């Protein structure tokens, strides 16, 4: 199996996919937050959904912690 390192994670190349849509990612077209990997389009879509990185990605807002 081929492995790769992305966002300090060691992954099989087949496991390097978007958490939201399971699209296979490349080192040039992904974004990571909270240890999760997303394709660029879903990363931006989830941010816009709530207007912040915390709620958009299923976490409580930083100011409420």
C-alpha positions in Angstrom: 0.0 0.0 0.0 1.2 3.5 -0.8 1.2 5.9 2.1 1.3 9.7 2.3 1.6 12.3 5.0 -0.9 15.2 5.2 -1.6 17.5 8.1 0.8 15.4 10.2 -1.3 12.3 9.6 0.1 9.2 7.9 -2.6 7.8 5.6 -3.0 5.1 2.9 -3.5 6.9 -0.4 -6.9 5.3 -0.7 -7.9 6.7 2.7 -7.0 10.3 1.7 -10.5 11.5 0.9 -13.0 14.2 1.9 -14.9 13.5 5.1 -18.0 15.1 3.7 -18.3 13.5 0.2 -15.5 10.8 0.2 -14.0 12.3 -2.9 -10.3 11.2 -3.3 -8.0 14.1 -2.5 -4.6 15.1 -3.6 -1.9 17.0 -1.7 -2.9 20.1 -3.8 -6.6 20.1 -3.3 -7.4 19.5 0.3 -8.0 21.5 3.5 -7.8 20.2 7.0 -9.4 21.3 10.3 -9.7 19.5 13.6 -7.8 16.6 12.2 -10.4 16.0 9.5 -9.7 16.3 5.7 -12.0 18.0 3.2 -12.0 18.8 -0.5 -11.7 22.6 -1.1 -15.3 23.0 -2.2 -16.8 21.4 0.9 -14.4 23.1 3.2 -15.7 26.5 2.0 -19.3 25.3 1.8 -19.2 24.2 5.5 -17.6 27.4 6.6 -20.3 29.5 4.8 -23.1 27.4 6.3 -22.6 28.9 9.8 -20.1 31.7 9.0 -17.4 30.3 11.2 -15.0 27.4 11.4 -16.3 26.0 14.7 -20.0 25.6 14.1 -19.6 24.9 10.4 -17.5 21.8 11.3 -19.7 20.5 14.2 -18.0 22.2 17.1 -19.0 24.8 19.7 -17.9 28.3 19.0 -14.6 29.2 20.6 -16.1 32.1 22.4 -18.6 29.8 24.1 -16.0 27.4 25.5 
